Amino acid sequence: MSVNLSIQRTERPKERPSEQELGEIKFGTVFTDHMLLIDYDEGKGWHDARIVPYGPISLDPAACCLHYGQLIFEGMKAYRTKEQGVVMFRPDRNMARMNESCLRMCIPPIDEKEFLDAIAQLVRVDDAWVPSAPGTSLYVRPFIFADEPFLGVRAAYSYIFATILSPVGSYFKEGLAPVKIYVENEYVRAVRGGTGFAKCAGNYAASLKSQEEAHRAGYSQVLWLDGVERKYIEEVGGMNIFFVIDGEVVTPELNGSILPGVTRMSVIDLVKSWGMPMSERKISIDELARAYDARRVDEVFCTGTAAVISPIGELKWNDIVMRFNDGRIGKVSQRLYDEITGIQTCVLEDKHGWVYRVG
């Protein structure tokens, strides 16, 4: 596939929301004027890369993705900076992870550099949609789905790679204020050997029931435990989780059922570069509760592309309610948020080579 895309610009541009309105609009509900499409056919490979006006995609009712769930996606952000133009944060890691998801879901691999170049061209076409107000960004959603029409359990022979864009404000209505999390004991999202490490649609569908129950109980997200022993902490909804215990930053180790988050990776790199104690290991909910009772837990936070850093103020496990840092943002959470967002917006020096210039 060549990155020389055909570009068909819309004749009816949408009305863009003001940057003040982005704070009131629900995350991921407003979309830009254009989208990227690339086709795959067995024997031909990826082909026909094109940017077209945003709109419905035609699918046969028997399309494989509708019946057998061959669908993966990624999430990235583009930022408008004062001096560097529009940039993205570590998108090469997202494209590498997308290929890991492709491998697990029997989807043909992509050329990571060429497809990233194609995404960058889409962002350039819709450059006017990239907001500049603090805390805003352009969310970039690449995804691949099987569109071959057939009923049968096998990998499809044709696919569509698509990318859509959405200007966004904060992911949580609380912003950077600490959120409340509910520990799930009944349902299981993923198990080792399954698809937990892949960013596939089925993982998120499996989380919806628990998410609804958490919301009814007044909690923002669900903390998942491992699916075998049901005691080891794994991740929170679409985010990874970290604890600061006795001054050490601890996060669950990757075990095949936890998504290897790009922000997670960045936090680990930063914490190590600061010389703070850092460990990736198993941590049980019992261990956390004991550490909490002993007043050894300094703070808890989540990481992810959408929210970047999200401090946790309260964690409910059965009848136990753990409240952290008096409902305030912790020092480590704040420092990480400031440094990552500073790098993302080019306010701080990028010493790690994480910034990708779109143009």
C-alpha positions, 0 to 999 in steps of 0.5 A: 500500500502506498501512503499517497492517499486519494483525498475527497474533501467534503462539500458540507463541512460540519459546524465545529463546537467551540472549545468552551463547549467541548467541556460540556460535550460527552467524550467521543460524541462529536466527529470531524469532517473526514475519515480514513479507509483502507481495504484488505483482500486476500491475495491483494493485501492492503490497498485503496487508501483514501480519505473521504467525507465522514459518513456511514460505512456500508456492510453486508448483513452477513459481515463477519464482524457482526457475527464473530467479533473480528474487530480491533481498535486503538486510541490516540490523541493529537494536540495543538501546540504553540510552537510545534504545530499539531503533534501526537504522543507515542503513536508508534507504540499504538501501531505496534500494539495494533499489530499485536491485536491483529496477530491475536485476532487473526487479522492481517498485519499492517505496515505500522509506519505507512498506516501512521503516515496515513493517519497523520494525513487525515489529521492534517486534512481536519487540522481545523478541528484540533482544539487548543484550549488547555485539557482539550485534544483531538481523539484519534480512533483507528480500527479494523473490522472483518467485512467479508459476508459469510456465516462460519467460524474462521478468519475473514478474507477481507477487512477494512481499516478505518480511522475517525477523529473526535475533538474532546475535553476531559474523559471524566466529568470530574476532570482531574479530581479523584474518581470513585471505583467499584471492585468487581467480584462476580463478573470476569472480563478476561483470563490469561490465554484469552484476549485481555492483552488485545484491544478488541471489541469483545473485551469491552462488551464483556465489561458493560454489565459490571459497568452499569451496576457500578454506575447505579451504585454511584461509581465511575469505573470498575476495577477487575480482579483476575479471572482465575483466583479472583483476588489479584488486581488487574485493571480498571475499565479501559485503564491501567492502575497504579498504587503508591505504597510506602513511597513505592509505585506499584502496578500489576504485572502484564500477564496476558489478560491486562492491556499493555497501555501506552500511558502505563508504559510512559508512567513506568519510564518516568517514575524510573527516570525520577529514581523512585522505587517502581515495581510491576508485580502481582498485588492482591486486593487483600494486600491492598486492603491490609496496606490501607488499614496500616495507612501505608497507601499514599495514593492510587491512580489510573492511566490511559490515553483518554484520561491520561492520569485519573486519581482514585479517591475511593475504592469499594470492595464488598463492604469495605470502602477505602478512601485515599489521600483525603479525596485530594490529588496525590503528589505523584499523580499530579507530577505525572499528569503535569509531565506527561501533558507537558510533553504532549503539548510541547510545553516541556522538553521531550527528552524521551523522543515520544512526540510525533510531529503531524505538521 
